[in-house]
Every structure is written in structure tokens, then in C-alpha cells.
């Protein structure tokens, strides 16, 4: 019992001390897209090193949460891995990087490229067997993204599909899950971020990237602006954002963090300007 | 018709098979983790900060965050849980209306998916109570999640204490409080320790809850009101979000498993020491 009392007492002391130690330093909170969060966390670390009195907390939870938290003031800045919708016009966007999305197949799949119509037919379930596309005589395993994912919205928009029309065999969440699913199934087709897919393919993952509309899926083509499925990675704020938030966004868009953007396999926003 | 002897042989085979499957799964998991993660493990990995989104560097601050989250969680769960279990086992008849009602609530709570607790913690601790994304929010939310399980397990171990102890205590005219502290609790220590291990395991394995409450920040926490990334969240992020994160994810998982085994051993050791000789 004594021990328990000690534990409770020390907890109380810890909490009250915690209250005191909140120093006068400035704090910035960012929440949102799990795709953008690792990049922004690295940018934040460098920003903190340059501004020792600033503390930046990066949280994740998805693009929709980034929009919500920025609106409600729960976060100073939201992270959104897509362009803003019409209904979100009250927010200001600041693009920090670009990402491309492409279709991937297993390395052993003999199919080398698919036309736009073929991809639509595969995803709507009109073509169900690889042999109709010049592959082996086996059923196609269609991998789709979960509802609410920015990648899903972008993919559907490009191919003019509705999510209700998609006939998926496997629904996945994050990017790496898509890569692992296709890597583990020679009959699967999925779509993921180009940078991450190219990195995994170079490092021995059994996947290959398909060209989209005849354009090779490379980061270079995203950078040149010729790759058809690209999305901006945005930092969003309300009209009245703090000076610190503005400073951080400016820094995140500057040349100083170009190497960090590259390390996360994205294209810096200012790369083709 | 199968003869009795044959049936026995078949059943024996089935039992051996199931037992070995149960053994093979953890061995396979450990093998997979070791293959992927062992080369990344080093002392440096244990103490340094994650760099390049966790692809390089280590998990030092995350171990501290995880420890603090667990500390907050257990310092709420253990006193509250033991008190609640004592009330259930000492003051309420198992078959009475209130006994049944409390049991039902506890059973429902322990079956609630963890993401619900996460959203609750995000609204209640982080926003209403104003703790924000913090180790405190994370630990308290985990406590809500682990409490029903802990109470159930502790209550069972208290109820299973031999009735002869109680009779002897009454024969010796021991007070009820004296009986609880001197006899009942020490003699159930092993069971309470087991309950603590289970609660700890559930807390350490939790990801969804912590993304919403303790958060994603990899900085070394300075107080309980700082956000801190737990090891499980780190593993999830590396495996799901970071290209090239498989190796550090596996290495982090090895550390997490070792952490669990260590706590398991410690709890067993402490409960043995508490047992009356």
C-alpha cells in the first residue's frame, strides 16, 4: 500500500512539475496526412535546430484530419496530401512537394504496359483474367485503397471512376502496405507513390512500375510535370495563421530543405520553377 | 469403427500437431524479426535519436516515451484496478444484481475495439481536459482500455483464494482490513502480477490509441505533457509509411518484444517475493 501511495504521490509531483516546465518557448502544432508527416517531421527538426526557442510537434492521422484540425484551431497547420476541394476553399494551401502515383505489378508478371481503358476494365471487373491482357491464365487480384485516402481519390479522378464501381479483391491503407501486397502476389495489380515504389524496386523488391498513358513512371517525369497522375503535398492554414506558422511554411518551401524532400522520395515544390 | 487404441493414437497426433503449431508461430515470428532486424541492432540504435524518418539513427527517445506512457498507465490501472477488484470480490456477491451489472459493464468494456478508446481519449483527455497530444493523454487512455481486463483478472485471482484462509482469519479474530492486506493480497500476488503483465502487453501493443493521444513526435520528452512516439507507433509508421523502413521496424520490434519479456520476468520475480513464506 505504501508503495502504491508513493507511486501516486510521485505521479502528482511529476504532473505539477510538468505544468511548471512549460517554458516560454514558441510552439507549433501540425497534424494531418501520414504521407506528408515523415517529411514535415524532418523539416521541423532542422527548423528547430536553427530556431532553438521554437518547438514543433508533428502529428499524423490523415489528410481529412489535417483539414479539420486546421479549421478548428487544434493545429496551427494542417498537412494534406492532395489539392483542396471546393468545399475546403476557406483554407490556404502551400505546396511543399509533389508526388506521383503509378500502377505496379509483380516483377514476374509478363504484362509490360496497360492502356487507360484496360486499367478501367480491370478495376471495374470487366477484365478478370491476365490472359486477356497478354499474361498468364490466372485471375487478376485487384488491390484498391481504402475510402478517404488521397491516393484513391486521385486514382479514381484520373481514370474517371467512382469508388462504387471498383471491384476490388484487397483493400489496403498505407503506401508500404500496397507495395508489400503486390510484392507478395504475382497476380496482383495496385497503385502507389512513384518515389517509394522506385526505391523498393531498386532495392530488390519484386515489383515493377507501369507507365501511365505512355509516360514512364519516374520521379524525373513528375519533376518535369509530364507524368499524368501527380499530387501536391500541401500545408494548409486558415486566414489568420500565426507569424511562426508563416515562417515555418516559408522555410518548408525553401531550397534549404530540398535534400530532405529528396530523401523522402518526393519532388520539391520549387524544383521546376 | 475405430478401436479405442486407434482413437487414442489419432487424438494424440492431433494434440501434438496443434501444440507444435502453437510453438511454431512465435518461432517463425522471431526468426523473421531476427533476419530483418538483427543487423540494425546496436547499442547506438538503443540510445540515439531517429534520423531520416527512422531509416537511420535509433530509438532512444522512443524507449523513454514508451516507458513513461506505460508508467502513467500502470500507476492508474494498478491502484484503481486492485481497489475495484477488492470491492467486487469482498463486498459484492457474484450473483447479486449489482455484481452482475458491474461484470457486464466490465465485459463490454474489455470487448470495445481500441480505436474507440483512442477517439475517446483524443476528445476527453486531449481536448476537454486540455492535456493535448501528450504522454499523459496516451497513458490515461491506455489505462481506460486496460483497466477492465485488469479488474477481471485480479477479481478472479482474489476469488480463488482458498476459503480456509478466510475461515482461519475469522477464527483468529483478524479484522477484514487486516485479512485483506496481510493475507488476501499477498496470497493473490501471482495472479495480480499476471494481470499486470496482460495489461502491460495490451498497452505496449497498442498503436491506434496512441497515434490519436500520445502522438507522433520523436523528440526526447521533457515532461508528461510532451507528445512522445511509442515503439509500437514507430514500428507501424516505419512498416506502413516509410520506404526502406523494414529493417529498423524489425529491429524496433525486437526491442519491444525484449521489453515485454523483461517486464514479464520482473513481475514474476516481484510476485514471488511478495508471497508469504
Boltz contact constraints between the chains, C-beta under 6 A:
constraints:
  - contact:
      token1: [A, 4]
      token2: [B, 79]
      max_distance: 6.0
  - contact:
      token1: [A, 7]
      token2: [B, 75]
      max_distance: 6.0
  - contact:
      token1: [A, 11]
      token2: [B, 75]
      max_distance: 6.0
  - contact:
      token1: [A, 14]
      token2: [B, 224]
      max_distance: 6.0
  - contact:
      token1: [A, 18]
      token2: [B, 223]
      max_distance: 6.0
  - contact:
      token1: [A, 18]
      token2: [B, 224]
      max_distance: 6.0
  - contact:
      token1: [A, 18]
      token2: [B, 225]
      max_distance: 6.0
  - contact:
      token1: [A, 21]
      token2: [B, 223]
      max_distance: 6.0
  - contact:
      token1: [A, 34]
      token2: [B, 241]
      max_distance: 6.0
  - contact:
      token1: [A, 38]
      token2: [B, 53]
      max_distance: 6.0
  - contact:
      token1: [A, 38]
      token2: [B, 242]
      max_distance: 6.0
  - contact:
      token1: [A, 57]
      token2: [B, 217]
      max_distance: 6.0
  - contact:
      token1: [A, 57]
      token2: [B, 227]
      max_distance: 6.0
  - contact:
      token1: [A, 58]
      token2: [B, 216]
      max_distance: 6.0
  - contact:
      token1: [A, 59]
      token2: [B, 133]
      max_distance: 6.0
  - contact:
      token1: [A, 59]
      token2: [B, 215]
      max_distance: 6.0
  - contact:
      token1: [A, 59]
      token2: [B, 216]
      max_distance: 6.0
  - contact:
      token1: [A, 60]
      token2: [B, 216]
      max_distance: 6.0
  - contact:
      token1: [A, 174]
      token2: [B, 240]
      max_distance: 6.0
  - contact:
      token1: [A, 174]
      token2: [B, 241]
      max_distance: 6.0
  - contact:
      token1: [A, 176]
      token2: [B, 240]
      max_distance: 6.0
  - contact:
      token1: [A, 177]
      token2: [B, 240]
      max_distance: 6.0
  - contact:
      token1: [A, 196]
      token2: [B, 243]
      max_distance: 6.0
  - contact:
      token1: [A, 199]
      token2: [B, 243]
      max_distance: 6.0
  - contact:
      token1: [A, 200]
      token2: [B, 243]
      max_distance: 6.0
  - contact:
      token1: [A, 263]
      token2: [B, 52]
      max_distance: 6.0
  - contact:
      token1: [A, 265]
      token2: [B, 243]
      max_distance: 6.0
